[in-house]
């Protein structure tokens, strides 16, 4: 029961980090393809 409460918080933070990572990787790949 405790896990179901703590997991969403970690999942939310993970999603935030993943979003930032995917955006930065997309920018890097676009720069690489242009260069």
PQR file with spaces between the fields and no chain letter, atoms N, CA, C, O and H, PARSE charges and radii, in Angstrom:
ATOM       1  N    UNK     1       0.852   -1.203    0.000 -0.4000 1.5000
ATOM       2  CA   UNK     1       0.000    0.000    0.000 -0.0000 2.0000
ATOM       3  C    UNK     1       0.891    1.258    0.000  0.5500 1.7000
ATOM       4  O    UNK     1       0.595    2.233   -0.690 -0.5500 1.4000
ATOM       5  N    UNK     2       1.966    1.222    0.769 -0.4000 1.5000
ATOM       6  CA   UNK     2       2.860    2.379    0.814 -0.0000 2.0000
ATOM       7  C    UNK     2       3.525    2.600   -0.543  0.5500 1.7000
ATOM       8  O    UNK     2       3.709    3.737   -0.977 -0.5500 1.4000
ATOM       9  H    UNK     2       2.206    0.430    1.330  0.4000 1.0000
ATOM      10  N    UNK     3       3.882    1.505   -1.206 -0.4000 1.5000
ATOM      11  CA   UNK     3       4.533    1.625   -2.507 -0.0000 2.0000
ATOM      12  C    UNK     3       3.649    2.357   -3.506  0.5500 1.7000
ATOM      13  O    UNK     3       4.129    3.182   -4.283 -0.5500 1.4000
ATOM      14  H    UNK     3       3.733    0.581   -0.855  0.4000 1.0000
ATOM      15  N    UNK     4       2.340    2.049   -3.482 -0.4000 1.5000
ATOM      16  CA   UNK     4       1.433    2.679   -4.439 -0.0000 2.0000
ATOM      17  C    UNK     4       1.380    4.189   -4.217  0.5500 1.7000
ATOM      18  O    UNK     4       0.981    4.941   -5.106 -0.5500 1.4000
ATOM      19  H    UNK     4       1.950    1.379   -2.851  0.4000 1.0000
ATOM      20  N    UNK     5       1.784    4.625   -3.029 -0.4000 1.5000
ATOM      21  CA   UNK     5       1.770    6.064   -2.745 -0.0000 2.0000
ATOM      22  C    UNK     5       3.092    6.712   -3.155  0.5500 1.7000
ATOM      23  O    UNK     5       3.105    7.833   -3.664 -0.5500 1.4000
ATOM      24  H    UNK     5       2.108    4.014   -2.307  0.4000 1.0000
ATOM      25  N    UNK     6       4.193    6.014   -2.937 -0.4000 1.5000
ATOM      26  CA   UNK     6       5.501    6.600   -3.209 -0.0000 2.0000
ATOM      27  C    UNK     6       5.895    6.491   -4.681  0.5500 1.7000
ATOM      28  O    UNK     6       6.633    7.338   -5.184 -0.5500 1.4000
ATOM      29  H    UNK     6       4.183    5.103   -2.523  0.4000 1.0000
ATOM      30  N    UNK     7       5.419    5.473   -5.366 -0.4000 1.5000
ATOM      31  CA   UNK     7       5.808    5.261   -6.764 -0.0000 2.0000
ATOM      32  C    UNK     7       5.379    6.416   -7.679  0.5500 1.7000
ATOM      33  O    UNK     7       6.198    6.870   -8.478 -0.5500 1.4000
ATOM      34  H    UNK     7       4.820    4.785   -4.957  0.4000 1.0000
ATOM      35  N    UNK     8       4.138    6.913   -7.604 -0.4000 1.5000
ATOM      36  CA   UNK     8       3.730    7.998   -8.499 -0.0000 2.0000
ATOM      37  C    UNK     8       4.649    9.215   -8.432  0.5500 1.7000
ATOM      38  O    UNK     8       4.902    9.856   -9.452 -0.5500 1.4000
ATOM      39  H    UNK     8       3.472    6.544   -6.955  0.4000 1.0000
ATOM      40  N    UNK     9       5.151    9.538   -7.240 -0.4000 1.5000
ATOM      41  CA   UNK     9       6.042   10.695   -7.111 -0.0000 2.0000
ATOM      42  C    UNK     9       7.330   10.453   -7.885  0.5500 1.7000
ATOM      43  O    UNK     9       7.780   11.315   -8.640 -0.5500 1.4000
ATOM      44  H    UNK     9       4.946    9.018   -6.411  0.4000 1.0000
ATOM      45  N    UNK    10       7.917    9.284   -7.696 -0.4000 1.5000
ATOM      46  CA   UNK    10       9.144    8.956   -8.425 -0.0000 2.0000
ATOM      47  C    UNK    10       8.865    8.901   -9.921  0.5500 1.7000
ATOM      48  O    UNK    10       9.663    9.384  -10.724 -0.5500 1.4000
ATOM      49  H    UNK    10       7.551    8.584   -7.083  0.4000 1.0000
ATOM      50  N    UNK    11       7.733    8.315  -10.293 -0.4000 1.5000
ATOM      51  CA   UNK    11       7.378    8.193  -11.707 -0.0000 2.0000
ATOM      52  C    UNK    11       7.236    9.573  -12.332  0.5500 1.7000
ATOM      53  O    UNK    11       7.658    9.790  -13.468 -0.5500 1.4000
ATOM      54  H    UNK    11       7.085    7.923   -9.640  0.4000 1.0000
ATOM      55  N    UNK    12       6.640   10.509  -11.590 -0.4000 1.5000
ATOM      56  CA   UNK    12       6.458   11.870  -12.100 -0.0000 2.0000
ATOM      57  C    UNK    12       7.819   12.523  -12.345  0.5500 1.7000
ATOM      58  O    UNK    12       8.035   13.165  -13.373 -0.5500 1.4000
ATOM      59  H    UNK    12       6.297   10.332  -10.667  0.4000 1.0000
ATOM      60  N    UNK    13       8.727   12.348  -11.390 -0.4000 1.5000
ATOM      61  CA   UNK    13      10.066   12.927  -11.549 -0.0000 2.0000
ATOM      62  C    UNK    13      10.792   12.266  -12.709  0.5500 1.7000
ATOM      63  O    UNK    13      11.472   12.936  -13.486 -0.5500 1.4000
ATOM      64  H    UNK    13       8.551   11.826  -10.555  0.4000 1.0000
ATOM      65  N    UNK    14      10.645   10.940  -12.827 -0.4000 1.5000
ATOM      66  CA   UNK    14      11.291   10.228  -13.925 -0.0000 2.0000
ATOM      67  C    UNK    14      10.777   10.726  -15.262  0.5500 1.7000
ATOM      68  O    UNK    14      11.553   10.919  -16.198 -0.5500 1.4000
ATOM      69  H    UNK    14      10.092   10.396  -12.196  0.4000 1.0000
ATOM      70  N    UNK    15       9.461   10.936  -15.358 -0.4000 1.5000
ATOM      71  CA   UNK    15       8.884   11.425  -16.613 -0.0000 2.0000
ATOM      72  C    UNK    15       9.445   12.796  -16.957  0.5500 1.7000
ATOM      73  O    UNK    15       9.727   13.081  -18.120 -0.5500 1.4000
ATOM      74  H    UNK    15       8.830   10.779  -14.598  0.4000 1.0000
ATOM      75  N    UNK    16       9.606   13.644  -15.948 -0.4000 1.5000
ATOM      76  CA   UNK    16      10.171   14.978  -16.178 -0.0000 2.0000
ATOM      77  C    UNK    16      11.586   14.860  -16.732  0.5500 1.7000
ATOM      78  O    UNK    16      11.932   15.513  -17.717 -0.5500 1.4000
ATOM      79  H    UNK    16       9.377   13.412  -15.002  0.4000 1.0000
ATOM      80  N    UNK    17      12.405   14.018  -16.091 -0.4000 1.5000
ATOM      81  CA   UNK    17      13.792   13.830  -16.529 -0.0000 2.0000
ATOM      82  C    UNK    17      13.826   13.242  -17.934  0.5500 1.7000
ATOM      83  O    UNK    17      14.630   13.656  -18.769 -0.5500 1.4000
ATOM      84  H    UNK    17      12.124   13.488  -15.291  0.4000 1.0000
ATOM      85  N    UNK    18      12.940   12.263  -18.193 -0.4000 1.5000
ATOM      86  CA   UNK    18      12.900   11.639  -19.513 -0.0000 2.0000
ATOM      87  C    UNK    18      12.522   12.656  -20.571  0.5500 1.7000
ATOM      88  O    UNK    18      13.088   12.653  -21.664 -0.5500 1.4000
ATOM      89  H    UNK    18      12.287   11.926  -17.515  0.4000 1.0000
ATOM      90  N    UNK    19      11.570   13.526  -20.261 -0.4000 1.5000
ATOM      91  CA   UNK    19      11.163   14.556  -21.228 -0.0000 2.0000
ATOM      92  C    UNK    19      12.335   15.457  -21.561  0.5500 1.7000
ATOM      93  O    UNK    19      12.592   15.744  -22.731 -0.5500 1.4000
ATOM      94  H    UNK    19      11.110   13.528  -19.374  0.4000 1.0000
ATOM      95  N    UNK    20      13.049   15.906  -20.532 -0.4000 1.5000
ATOM      96  CA   UNK    20      14.205   16.781  -20.745 -0.0000 2.0000
ATOM      97  C    UNK    20      15.261   16.064  -21.580  0.5500 1.7000
ATOM      98  O    UNK    20      15.855   16.653  -22.484 -0.5500 1.4000
ATOM      99  H    UNK    20      12.840   15.673  -19.583  0.4000 1.0000
ATOM     100  N    UNK    21      15.492   14.783  -21.269 -0.4000 1.5000
ATOM     101  CA   UNK    21      16.484   14.008  -22.008 -0.0000 2.0000
ATOM     102  C    UNK    21      16.095   13.868  -23.468  0.5500 1.7000
ATOM     103  O    UNK    21      16.923   14.068  -24.357 -0.5500 1.4000
ATOM     104  H    UNK    21      15.010   14.305  -20.534  0.4000 1.0000
ATOM     105  N    UNK    22      14.831   13.525  -23.722 -0.4000 1.5000
ATOM     106  CA   UNK    22      14.390   13.319  -25.103 -0.0000 2.0000
ATOM     107  C    UNK    22      14.481   14.616  -25.894  0.5500 1.7000
ATOM     108  O    UNK    22      14.857   14.605  -27.066 -0.5500 1.4000
ATOM     109  H    UNK    22      14.158   13.363  -23.000  0.4000 1.0000
ATOM     110  N    UNK    23      14.139   15.733  -25.260 -0.4000 1.5000
ATOM     111  CA   UNK    23      14.209   17.026  -25.951 -0.0000 2.0000
ATOM     112  C    UNK    23      15.656   17.368  -26.290  0.5500 1.7000
ATOM     113  O    UNK    23      15.952   17.795  -27.406 -0.5500 1.4000
ATOM     114  H    UNK    23      13.833   15.743  -24.308  0.4000 1.0000
ATOM     115  N    UNK    24      16.552   17.182  -25.330 -0.4000 1.5000
ATOM     116  CA   UNK    24      17.958   17.508  -25.563 -0.0000 2.0000
ATOM     117  C    UNK    24      18.552   16.596  -26.628  0.5500 1.7000
ATOM     118  O    UNK    24      19.341   17.046  -27.460 -0.5500 1.4000
ATOM     119  H    UNK    24      16.311   16.836  -24.423  0.4000 1.0000
ATOM     120  N    UNK    25      18.181   15.320  -26.610 -0.4000 1.5000
ATOM     121  CA   UNK    25      18.681   14.375  -27.615 -0.0000 2.0000
ATOM     122  C    UNK    25      18.145   14.742  -28.994  0.5500 1.7000
ATOM     123  O    UNK    25      18.868   14.663  -29.987 -0.5500 1.4000
ATOM     124  H    UNK    25      17.541   14.955  -25.935  0.4000 1.0000
ATOM     125  N    UNK    26      16.876   15.144  -29.054 -0.4000 1.5000
ATOM     126  CA   UNK    26      16.288   15.533  -30.339 -0.0000 2.0000
ATOM     127  C    UNK    26      17.022   16.748  -30.897  0.5500 1.7000
ATOM     128  O    UNK    26      17.310   16.808  -32.092 -0.5500 1.4000
ATOM     129  H    UNK    26      16.289   15.208  -28.247  0.4000 1.0000
ATOM     130  N    UNK    27      17.324   17.710  -30.039 -0.4000 1.5000
ATOM     131  CA   UNK    27      18.050   18.900  -30.496 -0.0000 2.0000
ATOM     132  C    UNK    27      19.439   18.514  -30.980  0.5500 1.7000
ATOM     133  O    UNK    27      19.896   19.000  -32.015 -0.5500 1.4000
ATOM     134  H    UNK    27      17.090   17.661  -29.068  0.4000 1.0000
ATOM     135  N    UNK    28      20.110   17.644  -30.237 -0.4000 1.5000
ATOM     136  CA   UNK    28      21.451   17.215  -30.623 -0.0000 2.0000
ATOM     137  C    UNK    28      21.428   16.502  -31.970  0.5500 1.7000
ATOM     138  O    UNK    28      22.270   16.763  -32.829 -0.5500 1.4000
ATOM     139  H    UNK    28      19.739   17.249  -29.396  0.4000 1.0000
ATOM     140  N    UNK    29      20.463   15.602  -32.155 -0.4000 1.5000
ATOM     141  CA   UNK    29      20.384   14.843  -33.408 -0.0000 2.0000
ATOM     142  C    UNK    29      20.097   15.776  -34.576  0.5500 1.7000
ATOM     143  O    UNK    29      20.639   15.587  -35.665 -0.5500 1.4000
ATOM     144  H    UNK    29      19.778   15.390  -31.458  0.4000 1.0000
ATOM     145  N    UNK    30      19.249   16.783  -34.363 -0.4000 1.5000
ATOM     146  CA   UNK    30      18.928   17.719  -35.446 -0.0000 2.0000
ATOM     147  C    UNK    30      20.163   18.543  -35.800  0.5500 1.7000
ATOM     148  O    UNK    30      20.419   18.809  -36.975 -0.5500 1.4000
ATOM     149  H    UNK    30      18.809   16.937  -33.478  0.4000 1.0000
ATOM     150  N    UNK    31      20.922   18.942  -34.793 -0.4000 1.5000
ATOM     151  CA   UNK    31      22.150   19.705  -35.038 -0.0000 2.0000
ATOM     152  C    UNK    31      23.161   18.831  -35.782  0.5500 1.7000
ATOM     153  O    UNK    31      23.832   19.298  -36.703 -0.5500 1.4000
ATOM     154  H    UNK    31      20.713   18.725  -33.839  0.4000 1.0000
ATOM     155  N    UNK    32      23.266   17.570  -35.381 -0.4000 1.5000
ATOM     156  CA   UNK    32      24.208   16.663  -36.023 -0.0000 2.0000
ATOM     157  C    UNK    32      23.824   16.433  -37.480  0.5500 1.7000
ATOM     158  O    UNK    32      24.691   16.417  -38.354 -0.5500 1.4000
ATOM     159  H    UNK    32      22.721   17.191  -34.633  0.4000 1.0000
ATOM     160  N    UNK    33      22.540   16.257  -37.745 -0.4000 1.5000
ATOM     161  CA   UNK    33      22.099   15.983  -39.115 -0.0000 2.0000
ATOM     162  C    UNK    33      22.307   17.213  -39.999  0.5500 1.7000
ATOM     163  O    UNK    33      22.614   17.085  -41.184 -0.5500 1.4000
ATOM     164  H    UNK    33      21.837   16.271  -37.035  0.4000 1.0000
ATOM     165  N    UNK    34      22.138   18.403  -39.421 -0.4000 1.5000
ATOM     166  CA   UNK    34      22.333   19.627  -40.199 -0.0000 2.0000
ATOM     167  C    UNK    34      23.814   19.851  -40.473  0.5500 1.7000
ATOM     168  O    UNK    34      24.196   20.239  -41.577 -0.5500 1.4000
ATOM     169  H    UNK    34      21.888   18.507  -38.458  0.4000 1.0000
ATOM     170  N    UNK    35      24.648   19.606  -39.461 -0.4000 1.5000
ATOM     171  CA   UNK    35      26.082   19.816  -39.600 -0.0000 2.0000
ATOM     172  C    UNK    35      26.683   18.733  -40.460  0.5500 1.7000
ATOM     173  O    UNK    35      27.891   18.733  -40.698 -0.5500 1.4000
ATOM     174  H    UNK    35      24.338   19.291  -38.564  0.4000 1.0000
